[in-house]
Amino acid sequence: MLDPAERRAKIDADAKALCEKGGCSLKDDPGLLDEVTGLVEWPVVLMGTIDEQFMDLPDEVLSTSMRSHQKYFSTLGADGKLANRFIVVANTETKDGGKQVVAGNERVLRARLSDAKFFWDQDRAETLESRVDALKDRVFHAKLGNLLEKVERVEALAAEISKHVEGADEKLVKRAARLAKADLSTGMVGEFPELQGLMGRYYAQHDGDDAAVCDAVAEHYSPLGPNDACPTNPVSVCVALADKIDTLVGFFAIDEKPTGSKDPYALRRAALGVIRLIIENKLRIPLRAVFKEAIVFGSYADDPTEALMSFFADRLKVHLREQGVRHDLIDAVFALGGEDDLVRLINRVEALQGFLKTEDGENLLTAYRRAANILRAEEKKDSVSYNDAPDPGLLTDDAEKALADALDHAKPAIDNALAAEDFVAAMQALAGLRKPVDTFFDDVTVNADDAALRVNRLKLLNGIRASLDGVADFSKIESK
């Protein structure tokens, strides 16, 4: 069967038909379906049975053992749990209708699952906590110590982060962080590395740990990618953030930053994970302060905070671009400096984007550019900055008086709105400047022959520039 699409469709259809006949359903696994399609030339779909003695193993152990080693498809019962049937795709037809093929695969699977059951029973003979000390024998990175040292850093950092996460019990957070990597010392994870975290949850449950702790052990690696679910449990969120931030701060501190297309330590993914955890859970976390804490806990000589903030700005653009947010607006807000609250930053960006879609916003941006260009040229020519307030006594024209009055009223309104984090109100206050600014440029000659009037009018232009730059750096905003 030469056409891979045809082979794929046949495997899928035959597997589903066998499952329906066997009283179960096929577990959806498009990745495995693609792989098996490429492994066979003449697909013959068969169904085998899993020995009942193995059905008390966790579903993830059963499916991983079948999928990773044998390329078997799992099946589900009516309750949504794994059924005791599996699908195997042979590459040839046999005279006995596949009976010997099925028997042979069942025999191989018994051996595989016997190993898994041995690990499952042996691992539970000791507590998860008793395995923590063994992490000292595992190197995290030559310059960043062993895994036990990482766990101790994460435990301390997670406790600090819990102060910013509503509903996070610091005691449970520390306990979860302590246990998070312990399953790396178990036989099961040694055999199936992809089950790290998940097995930790099962072992923590077996030891009687709090449900929030068990969930955090399983979820602290998440999100692993754009399609991975983001933890919402406060304890899980704290440990997941601490684990990723410790990794980011550590590698940046030893100057192991991503370069070009190379990112061997998956730091871009870690940063995107931090961004998603913060944004999706609407956490008000001061990133700079958290980075500083991580630096202290790691005893690093170099402070990579600003490099990390720049790195996060780039990752945030990637994340938000997919949601239709303009990258230049993120630059405009980041350029204000000191902003490390991602939720507040995004609220400001969204308000700015909404404002610039209005007629007032478009016209005010044009006026800003005109004012900024004039100021840049005149300040360069005069070798001075016109940052002082204009002299009211030199306001001779009605249009410049109206502009000065509008600026005087807008500034406190903008400042109050920004202080209250009401960024929509701040944009509305800016919108009130549009008419007096337009009139000023229509009616007033900035570079007047009278030197004092010229300087005063340049100071008025600076008032326009300063008012807008208090909300965002409008010089970073690109033309449509």
N, C-alpha and C positions, 0 to 999 in steps of 0.2 A: 504494500500500500504506500505509494510514493508521496502522496500529498500529506504533509504533516497536519494540516487542518482537518483532513478527513480522518486520519488516525486519532487525533485528539477527540474529535466528535464521537467516534466509535467507542473509544475507551470510556468516555463520560456516559454515553447512553447505555452501554452494556453494564457498566458498574451500577448505575442507578436502577436498571431493570433487575439485576441480581439482588440488590438491596431490598427492593420492593417485594420480591418473591420471598426473601428471607426475613421479612418483618422488621426491617431497620431502614435507615437512610444513610446516604453517603455524606461523610464529613467534607465540607467544602475545602479544597486545597489546590487552588489554581497553579501555584508554584510547582507542586509535586506532579500535577497533571502535565504541565509543560515538560518537566524533566523526564517522566516516563515515556511521553510521546516521542522524545528524542532517543530513547534507549531501545525501542522495539521497532521492527519493520512490519510484522504481521501480528497485531495485538489480539491476544486471546485472554479475555477477562474471566477470572475465576474467583471463587469465594472460599475462604478457609475459616476455621474456628479457633478461637483462643481458649486455652485450657482454663477452666473455672478457677483453679488455684491462683491464677495471676490477676483475677479481676478485682482484688482488693488493693492493687497498686494504684497510685494516683493516675488520673487520666493522662496527665502530661507525660508521665513516664512511659505508659503504654504507647501513646501516639508517637512520642519521640523515638522510642526504640524501634518501632515499626517503620517510621518514616525515614530516619537518618540512615539506618543500616540496611534495611531490606526494601525500601521504596514501596511499602505497602500503604494502601489507603485505609484510614480508620472509618468505622461506621458508628452511627448514633442510634440509641434506643428511643422510645417514645418520650422518656423523661429527659432527653437531651444529654444524657451521659453516654460514655462509650459503650457500645454493645460488644458482645463477645464474638464478633465476626470481623474479618478483614478482607480486603480486596487485593489480589495480586494479579499482575498483568504478565502473562507468559508471552514468549515470542514465536510459539509454534503450536500447531494442533497435534493432539495425540490420539491414539486409537481408543484409549480408555476414557476419553472425554475430560482429561486433565486430572484424573483422580490421583495418580502418582505425583504429579506436579504439586497438587495441593498438599498431599501427605508430606512430601519433602519440605515444603515451605513451613508447614505447621511444626515439623521437627526442628527446623532451624530457629523458628520463633521461640519454641520452648526453651532452647538453650540460651537465647538472648534474654528472655524474660526471667529465666532462672538466675542469671547474673544480676539483673535489676532487682529481683526480689531479695537476693542475698544482700545487696547494698542497702536496700530499704530497711531490712531487719537489723543489719549491723549498725547503720547510722543512728537508728532510734535507740540503740542500746546505751548511747551516751547523750548527754544534753547538748543542745546547740551551744550554750554558753561555754561548755568545757572545751570547745574547739577553737575559741577565740585566740588563745595564746599561741596555737600552732601557726597563726598568720605571720608570726615574726620570722618564720622560715621561708616566707614568700616575698620576693623582692617586688616592690611596686615600681620603682625606678632607681637606678644607681645613685642619683643625686637627691632623691626624694624619700629614701628609706624603704622600709618593708611595709607590708600590708597592715600589720598591727599598729605601726606608727601612723599610717593613714587613717585607720579606724579611730584612733585616739584624737586626731585632729578633727575628723568629721564629727565625732561625738561632742567636742567642745564647741565647734562652729554651729552645729544643729541646735544646741541649747541657746546660743545667742540669737539665731534666726527665729526661734520659737517665740521670742518676745515681740516679733512683728507679725505673727500669724495667729489670728483669732481662733480660739478653740484648741490650740496646741498645748498639751500638757508636757511641761519640760522634763518631768521624770520619765514619761513614756517615750519622749523623743530621744533622750539619752540612751534608754534601754534599746530602742530600735536601732539606733546608730551603732551601738556596741555589737549587736548581733548581725548587722546587715551583711557582712562579708564572711561570716563564720561558716556558711555552707560550702565555701570554696575548699574547706578541709575535709569534706565528706566524700565517701566512695562514690555516691551517686553522681555528684557534680563532676568528680574526676572522670567518670565514664561518659557523662552527658553534660559538657560545659554549658550548653544552651539552656539548661534548667537552673542555672544559678539564680538565686533570689526566690524562685518558685519553690524549690526544695527547702530553702530556709524557712519559708512560711509554714510548710507542712511540719517541719521539725519543731518550730517554735510553738505551733498549735499542740503538738504532741506533748511538749514540755509544760503546757498550761499558761503560756504567755497571753497577755491582753490581746484582743482581736486587732486593735489599732497597731500594736507592735508587729503582729504577724503580717498584716497587710503592708506595713511600711517596709519590712524586710523584702517582700516580694516586689514592691513597686518602686524601690529607691533608684533603680536603673532607668526608670521611665521619665520622660518619653524618649524612646530610642530613635524616633524618626517622625516625619510629618504625619504618618498614618497611625502612629502609636498613641493610645489614649493617655491623657495627662492625669496624674493622680490628683484627687481632690481632698482626700482625708488629710487633716492638718498635720498629723504626725508624719505621714508619708511625704507630704510636701516639704516639710522641714529637712528630713533626711535626704531626700532627692536633691534639694537645693544645695545642702552642705556638701554632699559627695561631689557634685559637679563643680561647685565654686572652689572647693579645695583643689581639685584637679587643675582647673584653669589658672588659679593663682600660683600654684606650684610650678607648672610648666612655664608660665610667663616669667616667674621669678628666676628660673634657671636658663632663661632665654631659649626655650624650645618652642617658639611660636610657629604657627602654620606659615608656610611660604609658598606663594603661588598656588599650584594645584596640590602641593604636598601637605598632608595633615595627618601624620602617622598616629597621633594620639587622639584623633577625633575631637579636637578642641572646638571646631566650628559646630559640630553636633551638640557638644556639651553646652555651648553658649546659647544655641537655639532652644535647648531643653530648659535652661534657666529662664529664658525670655518667655517661653510658653507657660511654665509653672507660675511665673509672676503675673502675666497678663490674664491667663484663663481663670486664675483664682483671685484676680483683682487685689493683689497683695501690695501694700504700701511699704516697700522695703528700700531703705537707703543703701544702694549698692556700694557706694564708696566706703561707707562705714563697715559694711560686711567684708569687703575686700581687705580692709585694714586689719580686721579681726583675724581673718585667715592668714595674713602675713605674720601676725604676732604668734599665732598657734604653730605656724610652720617655721618660725625663727629664721625667716629669709632675710638676707642682707640687702637685697634690692627690692624696691617698691614698684610693682608693675601696675599700680592702680590706674594711672592715666592711659597707659597702653591698653589696658583691659577695657576701659570706658570707650576708647576709640574702636576697639574690636567689637564691642557690643553694639555700637552705633551702626557699624557695617552689617552685622548679623540682623539687627532690627529692621534695617532697610530691606534685606532679603525677605524677612518674615512678613513685613507689611505690604511689600510690593504685590505679593500674591493676593492681597485683600483690596487692591486698588488704591493704596495710599502712596502718594508721590514721595520719592526719595529726597527731593530737594527740600520738602517741607520738614522732614525729619532733620536734615542738616540745619535748617533755619532755626529750629528749636534747640538742637544740641549746641549750636554756636553761642547760645546765651551763656553757656558755661555753668557748671555746678549742678546741672540737672541729672540726678541719678535715680529718680523715682519713675520707673517705666510707665506705670499707670497714669500718673499725672502728665508725663510727657506725651503719651498717646492721646489723652483727652485734649491737650493743647493743640496737637497736630490736627486732630479731627475738627476742632473748632476753626483752626486756621484754614483748613481745606474747604470747609463749608463757607467761610467768609469770602475766600478768593473766587468762589463760584458765583458770587453775587455781582451785580453791576457796580455797587459801591466798592467792593473789594478789588475788582479789576482796575477801576479808575484810580483808587487810592494807591495801588501798587505802581501804576504808571507815574503818578505824581511823586511817589517816594523816589523812584529811579531818577526822575528829573531833578528833584531837590538834591539827592545824593551826588549826582553827576556834577551839578553846578558847584556844590560845596567842595567836592574833591578837587575840581579844577582850581577854584579860587583859593582854597587852603594851601594847595601846592604852590600856586603863584605867589601868595603872600607869606608863605612859610609860617602860618599861624593856624590855630584851630578855633573855630567860632562856636565854642561850646557854652558860652555864657548866655544868660537870659537877655532878651532884647530890652532896650530902654523904652518904657512906655511913653516918655516924652518925645521920642523921635518917631512915633507911629503917626504919620500924617494922613495916609490914605485910608478911606473907610474899609477897603478890602483887607489891609494889613491889620487894622484894628480888630476886625471881625475874626481874623485868623488867630491873632494873639489871644483874644477872648475865648475862642473855641479850644485852643490848646490848654489854656489855664483851667478850663472846666473838664477837659477830657483826661488830663493827667491824674487827678485824684480818683476819678471814676475808673480809669484803667488800673491804677494801683490797688484800689479796693477790690476790684473784680479778680485780679490776679492773686491777691492775698487770700481771697475766699475760694480760689481755684474754680471760679465761675468764668471759664474761658469764653463762653458764648457771650456773656455780658461784656467782657473786655473787647471782643470784636465789634459788638454793637456800639461801644463807646468810640472805637476807631471809625466806624461808619459815619458817626456824627461829624467827622472832620472833612468828609469828602467835599461837601458843597463849599465851605470857606476856603479850602485848599484850591479847588478849581477856580473859584472867583479870584483868589490871590494871583494865580498864574495868568489869568486872563487880563487882569486890570493893572498889575503892578510890575514895574521894571526893577528887577533885583539889582543889577549893576548900574545903579543910578550915578549921575555925575557927581552928586554930593557924597563925599567919602564917608561921612558919618551915617547917612541914610543907607548907603550900600552895606556897611558893616552890620547895621541893625537888621537889615532885611536878610542878610546871610545868617544871622543868629535866629531869625524866625524860621528859616529853612531848616536849621539844626533842630528846632523844636519839632518840626514834622518828622525828621529822621529819628530823633530820640524817642518820640512817642510811639512810633511803629516798632523801633528796635527793642522797646521794652517788652513787647509781646513776642517777637521773634526777630531774628536777623533777616530782614527783608532783602538784604543784598545777596543772600544765598538762594533766593527763589528765582527759578528759571522762567523765561518767557514761554508762553504756550507754543 
